[in-house]
Amino acid sequence: MVRCKKCAVGLLGACSLDYCQQEREVLIEQAQQAAEERGHTLSSFEKVKDYPIWQATCGQCGQTAAVNLDPPAGEPDVYGDAVSGVCPEAEVSETEVSTEKTSEENAWYDDLANPENQ
């Protein structure tokens, strides 16, 4: 069995999934929010047997969203077609997202990119 982040609880075979519940719930919430913003309707997240991965499927298009509690270096914790792409089965009004930034957002990004101007 693959251990989550070298977890001693899993190594001892005592993993009840409660040990990582808080971290897992935060990542699942991030995945759900990203998927919903793209018009997806996710099922409940289910653990992938023998891996520190939970995944859900969009009920409309079948694309998946996943969270990995122990991703390889440089890889995201939250990933999948449902968190990165628009649901092809969703109505256009469900997925319209404004790409226009407000002047306040533009100023924030400018300050972030040019800290010497502060």
N, C-alpha and C positions, 0 to 999 in steps of 0.2 A: 504494500500500500504506500502511496506517495504521501509524505507528511506535509502539512501546511506550514510553511516558514520554519522548518526544522522543529516543529512543535513536539515537545516531550510528551504531551498528553496523547497525541496520536501514536507516538512511538510505543507507548505502553499499552496501546490498544484500548484506551479508556475514552476515546473521543466520543462525546455525546453531542457535538456540534454547538454546545452552549458556550464553550470556551472562546470561540471566535464570533459569537453571535453579533456583538455590537459592531465590529468592523464589517462583517458581512452585510448587515442591514443598511449601513451607510452606502456601501458600494451598490447594493441592489436598488436603493432609492435613486442613486445617480443614474443607473442604467434605465430604470423605469421612466424617470423624468426625460432623459435624452430620447428615448424611444417614443414617448407620448408627444414630444415636441415635433417629431417627424411623422406623426399620424398613426403610429403603431399601437396595437392593443395587446399587451403581453399577458401570457398565462402566468401562473405562479412559478417562481424560480424553484427548480429541483436540483439537488446535488448530483453531479456526475460521479458514478461509482468509482472509487479508488483514486479520485483526483480532488484537489481543493478548488473545484470549479462548480459554480451554480449557473444554470441557464434556463431561459424562458423562450417561448416561441410566440410570435405574433399570430393572433387568431384570425387575422384577415389575409395575410400574405405568406405566412410560414417562415419568415426570416427570424433569426435568433439573436438574442442578446445574452451575453455571458459576463460573469464576474469571476476573477481568479484571485484567490487570496495569496498566492505565491507565484506571481508571474516571473518569467525569466527577466534578467537585467535588461532594462531599456524597453520592455514591453508594457502595455497598459494593463491596469487592473480590470477595466471595463471595456468590452469590445463586442464586435458582431455587426452584422448587416443592419439589424434593427436600431442600433444606436448611432450608426454612421450614415445611413441612407433613408430617404423618404419612402414611406410605405406606398407601393404601387397600387394598392387597393383602396387607399384612403381618398376621401373627397378632397378636392383642391383646397377648399376653405379650411380643412383640418390641418393642412401642412403649410399654409402661407405664413412665412416668418419674415418680418421686416429686417432688411439688411442695412437700412439707413441708420447711422449713428447720430445721436443727438449731439449738440455742441458740447454738452458736459462730458459725454463719453469721449468725444474727439480730444478734448483738453486732457482728460485722464490718460489716454493712450499717448498723447504727445509728451506729457510729463514723464511717463514711464519710459518712453523711447529716448528722451533727452534729459536725463537727470541733472546735467550741468546747467540747464536753464532755470532751475528752481532757486 
